[in-house]
Amino acid sequence: MSTETRRQAGRYITAFGGKLEQYFGDGINYVITSDAWDGNFDEALSANPELMFARPTWLDACARQQKLVPPQAYLVTADL
């Protein structure tokens, strides 16, 4: 992500009571990413099967609606 996108994402997450982490951990529910699916995501899912990978546009949608919106339309998924 660009520096500006990362900064804005951090502001949205903290404004809505979320917590920023640099690494995949047990308490992580969402990873915000502009990247396409890769092997690192598979590895993270093996450690935390509930983890979801969402585009930064999901945070934009949450901010516009001032609530947590369903992330399904914004998820990064593996191309099978």
PyMOL Python script that loads the backbone (N, CA, C, O; Angstrom):
from pymol import cmd

cmd.read_pdbstr("""\
ATOM      1  N   MET A   1       0.837  -1.177   0.000  1.00  0.00           N
ATOM      2  CA  MET A   1       0.000   0.000   0.000  1.00  0.00           C
ATOM      3  C   MET A   1       0.881   1.238   0.000  1.00  0.00           C
ATOM      4  O   MET A   1       2.002   1.220   0.507  1.00  0.00           O
ATOM      5  N   SER A   2       0.371   2.281  -0.560  1.00  0.00           N
ATOM      6  CA  SER A   2       1.100   3.542  -0.530  1.00  0.00           C
ATOM      7  C   SER A   2       1.140   4.061   0.906  1.00  0.00           C
ATOM      8  O   SER A   2       0.358   3.634   1.755  1.00  0.00           O
ATOM      9  N   THR A   3       2.040   4.965   1.157  1.00  0.00           N
ATOM     10  CA  THR A   3       2.162   5.548   2.489  1.00  0.00           C
ATOM     11  C   THR A   3       0.866   6.239   2.899  1.00  0.00           C
ATOM     12  O   THR A   3       0.428   6.117   4.043  1.00  0.00           O
ATOM     13  N   GLU A   4       0.259   6.957   1.974  1.00  0.00           N
ATOM     14  CA  GLU A   4      -0.991   7.659   2.277  1.00  0.00           C
ATOM     15  C   GLU A   4      -2.126   6.677   2.569  1.00  0.00           C
ATOM     16  O   GLU A   4      -2.899   6.890   3.503  1.00  0.00           O
ATOM     17  N   THR A   5      -2.233   5.616   1.789  1.00  0.00           N
ATOM     18  CA  THR A   5      -3.278   4.608   2.024  1.00  0.00           C
ATOM     19  C   THR A   5      -3.072   3.939   3.373  1.00  0.00           C
ATOM     20  O   THR A   5      -4.029   3.713   4.113  1.00  0.00           O
ATOM     21  N   ARG A   6      -1.826   3.624   3.690  1.00  0.00           N
ATOM     22  CA  ARG A   6      -1.507   2.997   4.977  1.00  0.00           C
ATOM     23  C   ARG A   6      -1.861   3.935   6.138  1.00  0.00           C
ATOM     24  O   ARG A   6      -2.428   3.505   7.143  1.00  0.00           O
ATOM     25  N   ARG A   7      -1.525   5.203   5.989  1.00  0.00           N
ATOM     26  CA  ARG A   7      -1.834   6.191   7.032  1.00  0.00           C
ATOM     27  C   ARG A   7      -3.339   6.318   7.235  1.00  0.00           C
ATOM     28  O   ARG A   7      -3.823   6.325   8.367  1.00  0.00           O
ATOM     29  N   GLN A   8      -4.070   6.419   6.135  1.00  0.00           N
ATOM     30  CA  GLN A   8      -5.532   6.545   6.216  1.00  0.00           C
ATOM     31  C   GLN A   8      -6.152   5.291   6.821  1.00  0.00           C
ATOM     32  O   GLN A   8      -7.068   5.388   7.638  1.00  0.00           O
ATOM     33  N   ALA A   9      -5.668   4.131   6.435  1.00  0.00           N
ATOM     34  CA  ALA A   9      -6.176   2.868   6.991  1.00  0.00           C
ATOM     35  C   ALA A   9      -5.971   2.837   8.502  1.00  0.00           C
ATOM     36  O   ALA A   9      -6.869   2.455   9.252  1.00  0.00           O
ATOM     37  N   GLY A  10      -4.794   3.237   8.936  1.00  0.00           N
ATOM     38  CA  GLY A  10      -4.509   3.281  10.363  1.00  0.00           C
ATOM     39  C   GLY A  10      -5.436   4.218  11.116  1.00  0.00           C
ATOM     40  O   GLY A  10      -5.871   3.916  12.227  1.00  0.00           O
ATOM     41  N   ARG A  11      -5.733   5.348  10.511  1.00  0.00           N
ATOM     42  CA  ARG A  11      -6.653   6.307  11.143  1.00  0.00           C
ATOM     43  C   ARG A  11      -8.047   5.715  11.276  1.00  0.00           C
ATOM     44  O   ARG A  11      -8.677   5.841  12.326  1.00  0.00           O
ATOM     45  N   TYR A  12      -8.533   5.073  10.223  1.00  0.00           N
ATOM     46  CA  TYR A  12      -9.868   4.453  10.274  1.00  0.00           C
ATOM     47  C   TYR A  12      -9.926   3.351  11.323  1.00  0.00           C
ATOM     48  O   TYR A  12     -10.872   3.275  12.108  1.00  0.00           O
ATOM     49  N   ILE A  13      -8.917   2.507  11.329  1.00  0.00           N
ATOM     50  CA  ILE A  13      -8.913   1.376  12.261  1.00  0.00           C
ATOM     51  C   ILE A  13      -8.925   1.859  13.697  1.00  0.00           C
ATOM     52  O   ILE A  13      -9.722   1.375  14.500  1.00  0.00           O
ATOM     53  N   THR A  14      -8.065   2.796  14.038  1.00  0.00           N
ATOM     54  CA  THR A  14      -8.019   3.273  15.416  1.00  0.00           C
ATOM     55  C   THR A  14      -9.250   4.100  15.776  1.00  0.00           C
ATOM     56  O   THR A  14      -9.703   4.056  16.920  1.00  0.00           O
ATOM     57  N   ALA A  15      -9.797   4.850  14.826  1.00  0.00           N
ATOM     58  CA  ALA A  15     -10.990   5.658  15.102  1.00  0.00           C
ATOM     59  C   ALA A  15     -12.185   4.787  15.469  1.00  0.00           C
ATOM     60  O   ALA A  15     -13.046   5.207  16.242  1.00  0.00           O
ATOM     61  N   PHE A  16     -12.242   3.581  14.921  1.00  0.00           N
ATOM     62  CA  PHE A  16     -13.359   2.686  15.204  1.00  0.00           C
ATOM     63  C   PHE A  16     -13.017   1.643  16.263  1.00  0.00           C
ATOM     64  O   PHE A  16     -13.711   0.635  16.399  1.00  0.00           O
ATOM     65  N   GLY A  17     -11.937   1.893  17.014  1.00  0.00           N
ATOM     66  CA  GLY A  17     -11.603   1.026  18.139  1.00  0.00           C
ATOM     67  C   GLY A  17     -10.783  -0.197  17.792  1.00  0.00           C
ATOM     68  O   GLY A  17     -10.611  -1.084  18.629  1.00  0.00           O
ATOM     69  N   GLY A  18     -10.272  -0.261  16.571  1.00  0.00           N
ATOM     70  CA  GLY A  18      -9.436  -1.387  16.180  1.00  0.00           C
ATOM     71  C   GLY A  18      -8.007  -1.214  16.654  1.00  0.00           C
ATOM     72  O   GLY A  18      -7.629  -0.167  17.179  1.00  0.00           O
ATOM     73  N   LYS A  19      -7.234  -2.244  16.459  1.00  0.00           N
ATOM     74  CA  LYS A  19      -5.846  -2.250  16.890  1.00  0.00           C
ATOM     75  C   LYS A  19      -4.962  -2.589  15.699  1.00  0.00           C
ATOM     76  O   LYS A  19      -5.274  -3.492  14.923  1.00  0.00           O
ATOM     77  N   LEU A  20      -3.872  -1.874  15.559  1.00  0.00           N
ATOM     78  CA  LEU A  20      -2.924  -2.117  14.472  1.00  0.00           C
ATOM     79  C   LEU A  20      -1.843  -3.080  14.925  1.00  0.00           C
ATOM     80  O   LEU A  20      -1.289  -2.933  16.015  1.00  0.00           O
ATOM     81  N   GLU A  21      -1.548  -4.053  14.103  1.00  0.00           N
ATOM     82  CA  GLU A  21      -0.476  -5.011  14.352  1.00  0.00           C
ATOM     83  C   GLU A  21       0.355  -5.137  13.088  1.00  0.00           C
ATOM     84  O   GLU A  21      -0.177  -5.005  11.986  1.00  0.00           O
ATOM     85  N   GLN A  22       1.624  -5.385  13.225  1.00  0.00           N
ATOM     86  CA  GLN A  22       2.508  -5.531  12.075  1.00  0.00           C
ATOM     87  C   GLN A  22       2.587  -6.971  11.580  1.00  0.00           C
ATOM     88  O   GLN A  22       2.970  -7.205  10.434  1.00  0.00           O
ATOM     89  N   TYR A  23       2.230  -7.939  12.424  1.00  0.00           N
ATOM     90  CA  TYR A  23       2.379  -9.337  12.069  1.00  0.00           C
ATOM     91  C   TYR A  23       1.074 -10.081  12.311  1.00  0.00           C
ATOM     92  O   TYR A  23       0.230  -9.642  13.091  1.00  0.00           O
ATOM     93  N   PHE A  24       0.922 -11.205  11.636  1.00  0.00           N
ATOM     94  CA  PHE A  24      -0.252 -12.054  11.833  1.00  0.00           C
ATOM     95  C   PHE A  24      -0.155 -12.699  13.207  1.00  0.00           C
ATOM     96  O   PHE A  24       0.794 -13.431  13.487  1.00  0.00           O
ATOM     97  N   GLY A  25      -1.110 -12.437  14.043  1.00  0.00           N
ATOM     98  CA  GLY A  25      -1.127 -13.028  15.373  1.00  0.00           C
ATOM     99  C   GLY A  25      -2.484 -13.634  15.659  1.00  0.00           C
ATOM    100  O   GLY A  25      -3.396 -13.550  14.838  1.00  0.00           O
ATOM    101  N   ASP A  26      -2.614 -14.237  16.809  1.00  0.00           N
ATOM    102  CA  ASP A  26      -3.867 -14.896  17.181  1.00  0.00           C
ATOM    103  C   ASP A  26      -5.039 -13.932  17.270  1.00  0.00           C
ATOM    104  O   ASP A  26      -6.164 -14.302  16.937  1.00  0.00           O
ATOM    105  N   GLY A  27      -4.798 -12.708  17.711  1.00  0.00           N
ATOM    106  CA  GLY A  27      -5.887 -11.757  17.893  1.00  0.00           C
ATOM    107  C   GLY A  27      -6.283 -10.999  16.632  1.00  0.00           C
ATOM    108  O   GLY A  27      -7.151 -10.127  16.682  1.00  0.00           O
ATOM    109  N   ILE A  28      -5.670 -11.315  15.525  1.00  0.00           N
ATOM    110  CA  ILE A  28      -5.942 -10.589  14.278  1.00  0.00           C
ATOM    111  C   ILE A  28      -7.155 -11.191  13.587  1.00  0.00           C
ATOM    112  O   ILE A  28      -7.243 -12.408  13.428  1.00  0.00           O
ATOM    113  N   ASN A  29      -8.091 -10.339  13.177  1.00  0.00           N
ATOM    114  CA  ASN A  29      -9.273 -10.785  12.440  1.00  0.00           C
ATOM    115  C   ASN A  29      -9.180 -10.454  10.956  1.00  0.00           C
ATOM    116  O   ASN A  29      -9.630 -11.225  10.109  1.00  0.00           O
ATOM    117  N   TYR A  30      -8.593  -9.299  10.650  1.00  0.00           N
ATOM    118  CA  TYR A  30      -8.526  -8.819   9.270  1.00  0.00           C
ATOM    119  C   TYR A  30      -7.112  -8.359   8.943  1.00  0.00           C
ATOM    120  O   TYR A  30      -6.410  -7.790   9.779  1.00  0.00           O
ATOM    121  N   VAL A  31      -6.720  -8.619   7.715  1.00  0.00           N
ATOM    122  CA  VAL A  31      -5.488  -8.061   7.169  1.00  0.00           C
ATOM    123  C   VAL A  31      -5.911  -7.145   6.027  1.00  0.00           C
ATOM    124  O   VAL A  31      -6.606  -7.574   5.106  1.00  0.00           O
ATOM    125  N   ILE A  32      -5.499  -5.901   6.088  1.00  0.00           N
ATOM    126  CA  ILE A  32      -5.818  -4.942   5.030  1.00  0.00           C
ATOM    127  C   ILE A  32      -4.658  -4.958   4.051  1.00  0.00           C
ATOM    128  O   ILE A  32      -3.514  -4.703   4.426  1.00  0.00           O
ATOM    129  N   THR A  33      -4.961  -5.261   2.784  1.00  0.00           N
ATOM    130  CA  THR A  33      -3.901  -5.407   1.797  1.00  0.00           C
ATOM    131  C   THR A  33      -4.350  -4.971   0.411  1.00  0.00           C
ATOM    132  O   THR A  33      -5.514  -5.117   0.037  1.00  0.00           O
ATOM    133  N   SER A  34      -3.405  -4.437  -0.334  1.00  0.00           N
ATOM    134  CA  SER A  34      -3.634  -4.118  -1.743  1.00  0.00           C
ATOM    135  C   SER A  34      -3.080  -5.220  -2.636  1.00  0.00           C
ATOM    136  O   SER A  34      -3.242  -5.180  -3.856  1.00  0.00           O
ATOM    137  N   ASP A  35      -2.425  -6.204  -2.023  1.00  0.00           N
ATOM    138  CA  ASP A  35      -1.780  -7.269  -2.775  1.00  0.00           C
ATOM    139  C   ASP A  35      -2.773  -8.332  -3.236  1.00  0.00           C
ATOM    140  O   ASP A  35      -3.854  -8.490  -2.668  1.00  0.00           O
ATOM    141  N   ALA A  36      -2.375  -9.055  -4.279  1.00  0.00           N
ATOM    142  CA  ALA A  36      -3.119 -10.233  -4.713  1.00  0.00           C
ATOM    143  C   ALA A  36      -2.765 -11.384  -3.778  1.00  0.00           C
ATOM    144  O   ALA A  36      -1.793 -11.307  -3.026  1.00  0.00           O
ATOM    145  N   TRP A  37      -3.555 -12.442  -3.830  1.00  0.00           N
ATOM    146  CA  TRP A  37      -3.328 -13.614  -2.987  1.00  0.00           C
ATOM    147  C   TRP A  37      -1.944 -14.193  -3.256  1.00  0.00           C
ATOM    148  O   TRP A  37      -1.510 -14.292  -4.404  1.00  0.00           O
ATOM    149  N   ASP A  38      -1.255 -14.575  -2.179  1.00  0.00           N
ATOM    150  CA  ASP A  38       0.022 -15.261  -2.365  1.00  0.00           C
ATOM    151  C   ASP A  38       0.223 -16.292  -1.251  1.00  0.00           C
ATOM    152  O   ASP A  38      -0.623 -16.434  -0.368  1.00  0.00           O
ATOM    153  N   GLY A  39       1.322 -16.990  -1.302  1.00  0.00           N
ATOM    154  CA  GLY A  39       1.594 -18.061  -0.347  1.00  0.00           C
ATOM    155  C   GLY A  39       1.639 -17.610   1.095  1.00  0.00           C
ATOM    156  O   GLY A  39       1.343 -18.398   1.993  1.00  0.00           O
ATOM    157  N   ASN A  40       2.003 -16.361   1.341  1.00  0.00           N
ATOM    158  CA  ASN A  40       2.012 -15.855   2.715  1.00  0.00           C
ATOM    159  C   ASN A  40       0.614 -15.871   3.317  1.00  0.00           C
ATOM    160  O   ASN A  40       0.457 -16.088   4.519  1.00  0.00           O
ATOM    161  N   PHE A  41      -0.398 -15.642   2.492  1.00  0.00           N
ATOM    162  CA  PHE A  41      -1.777 -15.658   2.984  1.00  0.00           C
ATOM    163  C   PHE A  41      -2.169 -17.074   3.379  1.00  0.00           C
ATOM    164  O   PHE A  41      -2.818 -17.279   4.405  1.00  0.00           O
ATOM    165  N   ASP A  42      -1.773 -18.060   2.561  1.00  0.00           N
ATOM    166  CA  ASP A  42      -2.052 -19.462   2.900  1.00  0.00           C
ATOM    167  C   ASP A  42      -1.392 -19.828   4.229  1.00  0.00           C
ATOM    168  O   ASP A  42      -1.996 -20.497   5.068  1.00  0.00           O
ATOM    169  N   GLU A  43      -0.174 -19.390   4.408  1.00  0.00           N
ATOM    170  CA  GLU A  43       0.559 -19.668   5.645  1.00  0.00           C
ATOM    171  C   GLU A  43      -0.142 -19.022   6.844  1.00  0.00           C
ATOM    172  O   GLU A  43      -0.275 -19.648   7.896  1.00  0.00           O
ATOM    173  N   ALA A  44      -0.582 -17.790   6.689  1.00  0.00           N
ATOM    174  CA  ALA A  44      -1.280 -17.095   7.777  1.00  0.00           C
ATOM    175  C   ALA A  44      -2.593 -17.804   8.114  1.00  0.00           C
ATOM    176  O   ALA A  44      -2.965 -17.905   9.283  1.00  0.00           O
ATOM    177  N   LEU A  45      -3.289 -18.291   7.090  1.00  0.00           N
ATOM    178  CA  LEU A  45      -4.547 -19.006   7.328  1.00  0.00           C
ATOM    179  C   LEU A  45      -4.335 -20.329   8.045  1.00  0.00           C
ATOM    180  O   LEU A  45      -5.200 -20.767   8.804  1.00  0.00           O
ATOM    181  N   SER A  46      -3.213 -20.961   7.818  1.00  0.00           N
ATOM    182  CA  SER A  46      -2.953 -22.217   8.524  1.00  0.00           C
ATOM    183  C   SER A  46      -2.797 -21.963  10.024  1.00  0.00           C
ATOM    184  O   SER A  46      -3.136 -22.824  10.836  1.00  0.00           O
ATOM    185  N   ALA A  47      -2.290 -20.799  10.390  1.00  0.00           N
ATOM    186  CA  ALA A  47      -2.145 -20.431  11.794  1.00  0.00           C
ATOM    187  C   ALA A  47      -3.432 -19.852  12.378  1.00  0.00           C
ATOM    188  O   ALA A  47      -3.695 -19.999  13.571  1.00  0.00           O
ATOM    189  N   ASN A  48      -4.232 -19.194  11.540  1.00  0.00           N
ATOM    190  CA  ASN A  48      -5.472 -18.547  11.991  1.00  0.00           C
ATOM    191  C   ASN A  48      -6.530 -18.688  10.895  1.00  0.00           C
ATOM    192  O   ASN A  48      -6.650 -17.802  10.048  1.00  0.00           O
ATOM    193  N   PRO A  49      -7.299 -19.781  10.891  1.00  0.00           N
ATOM    194  CA  PRO A  49      -8.266 -20.051   9.822  1.00  0.00           C
ATOM    195  C   PRO A  49      -9.392 -19.026   9.702  1.00  0.00           C
ATOM    196  O   PRO A  49     -10.068 -18.978   8.674  1.00  0.00           O
ATOM    197  N   GLU A  50      -9.602 -18.218  10.720  1.00  0.00           N
ATOM    198  CA  GLU A  50     -10.675 -17.216  10.693  1.00  0.00           C
ATOM    199  C   GLU A  50     -10.241 -15.900  10.053  1.00  0.00           C
ATOM    200  O   GLU A  50     -11.063 -15.004   9.862  1.00  0.00           O
ATOM    201  N   LEU A  51      -8.985 -15.780   9.727  1.00  0.00           N
ATOM    202  CA  LEU A  51      -8.418 -14.553   9.181  1.00  0.00           C
ATOM    203  C   LEU A  51      -9.043 -14.196   7.835  1.00  0.00           C
ATOM    204  O   LEU A  51      -9.276 -15.070   7.000  1.00  0.00           O
ATOM    205  N   MET A  52      -9.313 -12.909   7.632  1.00  0.00           N
ATOM    206  CA  MET A  52      -9.836 -12.418   6.353  1.00  0.00           C
ATOM    207  C   MET A  52      -8.888 -11.349   5.820  1.00  0.00           C
ATOM    208  O   MET A  52      -8.352 -10.538   6.576  1.00  0.00           O
ATOM    209  N   PHE A  53      -8.694 -11.364   4.504  1.00  0.00           N
ATOM    210  CA  PHE A  53      -7.824 -10.404   3.826  1.00  0.00           C
ATOM    211  C   PHE A  53      -8.718  -9.463   3.034  1.00  0.00           C
ATOM    212  O   PHE A  53      -9.398  -9.888   2.100  1.00  0.00           O
ATOM    213  N   ALA A  54      -8.721  -8.176   3.406  1.00  0.00           N
ATOM    214  CA  ALA A  54      -9.629  -7.208   2.790  1.00  0.00           C
ATOM    215  C   ALA A  54      -8.865  -6.066   2.140  1.00  0.00           C
ATOM    216  O   ALA A  54      -7.771  -5.698   2.568  1.00  0.00           O
ATOM    217  N   ARG A  55      -9.459  -5.527   1.116  1.00  0.00           N
ATOM    218  CA  ARG A  55      -8.902  -4.369   0.410  1.00  0.00           C
ATOM    219  C   ARG A  55      -9.111  -3.104   1.259  1.00  0.00           C
ATOM    220  O   ARG A  55     -10.051  -3.042   2.051  1.00  0.00           O
ATOM    221  N   PRO A  56      -8.249  -2.111   1.100  1.00  0.00           N
ATOM    222  CA  PRO A  56      -8.415  -0.847   1.825  1.00  0.00           C
ATOM    223  C   PRO A  56      -9.762  -0.171   1.534  1.00  0.00           C
ATOM    224  O   PRO A  56     -10.244   0.614   2.350  1.00  0.00           O
ATOM    225  N   THR A  57     -10.359  -0.462   0.403  1.00  0.00           N
ATOM    226  CA  THR A  57     -11.666   0.135   0.087  1.00  0.00           C
ATOM    227  C   THR A  57     -12.746  -0.298   1.075  1.00  0.00           C
ATOM    228  O   THR A  57     -13.757   0.388   1.228  1.00  0.00           O
ATOM    229  N   TRP A  58     -12.537  -1.434   1.748  1.00  0.00           N
ATOM    230  CA  TRP A  58     -13.484  -1.857   2.789  1.00  0.00           C
ATOM    231  C   TRP A  58     -13.492  -0.835   3.932  1.00  0.00           C
ATOM    232  O   TRP A  58     -14.551  -0.472   4.444  1.00  0.00           O
ATOM    233  N   LEU A  59     -12.306  -0.382   4.320  1.00  0.00           N
ATOM    234  CA  LEU A  59     -12.232   0.628   5.373  1.00  0.00           C
ATOM    235  C   LEU A  59     -12.897   1.926   4.940  1.00  0.00           C
ATOM    236  O   LEU A  59     -13.542   2.595   5.747  1.00  0.00           O
ATOM    237  N   ASP A  60     -12.741   2.285   3.665  1.00  0.00           N
ATOM    238  CA  ASP A  60     -13.406   3.481   3.137  1.00  0.00           C
ATOM    239  C   ASP A  60     -14.921   3.342   3.263  1.00  0.00           C
ATOM    240  O   ASP A  60     -15.605   4.281   3.669  1.00  0.00           O
ATOM    241  N   ALA A  61     -15.440   2.164   2.911  1.00  0.00           N
ATOM    242  CA  ALA A  61     -16.888   1.922   2.996  1.00  0.00           C
ATOM    243  C   ALA A  61     -17.363   1.993   4.447  1.00  0.00           C
ATOM    244  O   ALA A  61     -18.418   2.562   4.728  1.00  0.00           O
ATOM    245  N   CYS A  62     -16.602   1.425   5.354  1.00  0.00           N
ATOM    246  CA  CYS A  62     -16.955   1.491   6.781  1.00  0.00           C
ATOM    247  C   CYS A  62     -16.982   2.944   7.262  1.00  0.00           C
ATOM    248  O   CYS A  62     -17.890   3.340   7.994  1.00  0.00           O
ATOM    249  N   ALA A  63     -16.001   3.727   6.855  1.00  0.00           N
ATOM    250  CA  ALA A  63     -15.939   5.129   7.269  1.00  0.00           C
ATOM    251  C   ALA A  63     -17.122   5.919   6.706  1.00  0.00           C
ATOM    252  O   ALA A  63     -17.726   6.729   7.410  1.00  0.00           O
ATOM    253  N   ARG A  64     -17.446   5.679   5.440  1.00  0.00           N
ATOM    254  CA  ARG A  64     -18.583   6.395   4.828  1.00  0.00           C
ATOM    255  C   ARG A  64     -19.894   6.082   5.551  1.00  0.00           C
ATOM    256  O   ARG A  64     -20.721   6.969   5.759  1.00  0.00           O
ATOM    257  N   GLN A  65     -20.076   4.819   5.929  1.00  0.00           N
ATOM    258  CA  GLN A  65     -21.331   4.416   6.565  1.00  0.00           C
ATOM    259  C   GLN A  65     -21.283   4.510   8.094  1.00  0.00           C
ATOM    260  O   GLN A  65     -22.279   4.269   8.776  1.00  0.00           O
ATOM    261  N   GLN A  66     -20.097   4.866   8.618  1.00  0.00           N
ATOM    262  CA  GLN A  66     -19.903   5.029  10.060  1.00  0.00           C
ATOM    263  C   GLN A  66     -20.259   3.774  10.853  1.00  0.00           C
ATOM    264  O   GLN A  66     -20.769   3.850  11.970  1.00  0.00           O
ATOM    265  N   LYS A  67     -19.975   2.608  10.244  1.00  0.00           N
ATOM    266  CA  LYS A  67     -20.187   1.334  10.928  1.00  0.00           C
ATOM    267  C   LYS A  67     -19.400   0.254  10.194  1.00  0.00           C
ATOM    268  O   LYS A  67     -18.939   0.455   9.071  1.00  0.00           O
ATOM    269  N   LEU A  68     -19.258  -0.875  10.840  1.00  0.00           N
ATOM    270  CA  LEU A  68     -18.589  -2.012  10.223  1.00  0.00           C
ATOM    271  C   LEU A  68     -19.526  -2.617   9.184  1.00  0.00           C
ATOM    272  O   LEU A  68     -20.599  -3.117   9.521  1.00  0.00           O
ATOM    273  N   VAL A  69     -19.114  -2.569   7.927  1.00  0.00           N
ATOM    274  CA  VAL A  69     -19.945  -3.140   6.858  1.00  0.00           C
ATOM    275  C   VAL A  69     -19.445  -4.541   6.536  1.00  0.00           C
ATOM    276  O   VAL A  69     -18.276  -4.841   6.776  1.00  0.00           O
ATOM    277  N   PRO A  70     -20.298  -5.402   5.999  1.00  0.00           N
ATOM    278  CA  PRO A  70     -19.853  -6.750   5.653  1.00  0.00           C
ATOM    279  C   PRO A  70     -18.663  -6.694   4.688  1.00  0.00           C
ATOM    280  O   PRO A  70     -18.715  -5.986   3.682  1.00  0.00           O
ATOM    281  N   PRO A  71     -17.603  -7.430   4.987  1.00  0.00           N
ATOM    282  CA  PRO A  71     -16.389  -7.337   4.182  1.00  0.00           C
ATOM    283  C   PRO A  71     -16.389  -8.177   2.905  1.00  0.00           C
ATOM    284  O   PRO A  71     -15.474  -8.043   2.094  1.00  0.00           O
ATOM    285  N   GLN A  72     -17.381  -9.033   2.705  1.00  0.00           N
ATOM    286  CA  GLN A  72     -17.342 -10.006   1.616  1.00  0.00           C
ATOM    287  C   GLN A  72     -17.042  -9.403   0.244  1.00  0.00           C
ATOM    288  O   GLN A  72     -16.291  -9.999  -0.528  1.00  0.00           O
ATOM    289  N   ALA A  73     -17.595  -8.266  -0.074  1.00  0.00           N
ATOM    290  CA  ALA A  73     -17.374  -7.653  -1.385  1.00  0.00           C
ATOM    291  C   ALA A  73     -15.962  -7.092  -1.532  1.00  0.00           C
ATOM    292  O   ALA A  73     -15.553  -6.728  -2.635  1.00  0.00           O
ATOM    293  N   TYR A  74     -15.224  -7.019  -0.447  1.00  0.00           N
ATOM    294  CA  TYR A  74     -13.897  -6.399  -0.444  1.00  0.00           C
ATOM    295  C   TYR A  74     -12.768  -7.390  -0.169  1.00  0.00           C
ATOM    296  O   TYR A  74     -11.608  -6.996  -0.048  1.00  0.00           O
ATOM    297  N   LEU A  75     -13.104  -8.666  -0.072  1.00  0.00           N
ATOM    298  CA  LEU A  75     -12.103  -9.663   0.308  1.00  0.00           C
ATOM    299  C   LEU A  75     -11.175 -10.039  -0.840  1.00  0.00           C
ATOM    300  O   LEU A  75     -11.577 -10.089  -2.002  1.00  0.00           O
ATOM    301  N   VAL A  76      -9.941 -10.298  -0.483  1.00  0.00           N
ATOM    302  CA  VAL A  76      -8.945 -10.852  -1.410  1.00  0.00           C
ATOM    303  C   VAL A  76      -9.042 -12.363  -1.231  1.00  0.00           C
ATOM    304  O   VAL A  76      -8.928 -12.866  -0.113  1.00  0.00           O
ATOM    305  N   THR A  77      -9.250 -13.081  -2.321  1.00  0.00           N
ATOM    306  CA  THR A  77      -9.389 -14.532  -2.227  1.00  0.00           C
ATOM    307  C   THR A  77      -8.401 -15.214  -3.175  1.00  0.00           C
ATOM    308  O   THR A  77      -7.886 -14.605  -4.113  1.00  0.00           O
ATOM    309  N   ALA A  78      -8.158 -16.479  -2.902  1.00  0.00           N
ATOM    310  CA  ALA A  78      -7.283 -17.275  -3.756  1.00  0.00           C
ATOM    311  C   ALA A  78      -8.032 -17.596  -5.047  1.00  0.00           C
ATOM    312  O   ALA A  78      -9.209 -17.956  -5.019  1.00  0.00           O
ATOM    313  N   ASP A  79      -7.350 -17.464  -6.160  1.00  0.00           N
ATOM    314  CA  ASP A  79      -7.952 -17.843  -7.442  1.00  0.00           C
ATOM    315  C   ASP A  79      -7.808 -19.343  -7.585  1.00  0.00           C
ATOM    316  O   ASP A  79      -6.699 -19.863  -7.711  1.00  0.00           O
ATOM    317  N   LEU A  80      -8.927 -20.028  -7.564  1.00  0.00           N
ATOM    318  CA  LEU A  80      -8.885 -21.489  -7.668  1.00  0.00           C
ATOM    319  C   LEU A  80      -9.195 -21.939  -9.060  1.00  0.00           C
ATOM    320  O   LEU A  80      -9.205 -23.140  -9.332  1.00  0.00           O
TER     321      LEU A  80
END
""", "prot")
cmd.dss("prot")
cmd.show_as("cartoon", "prot")
cmd.util.cbc("prot")
cmd.orient("prot")
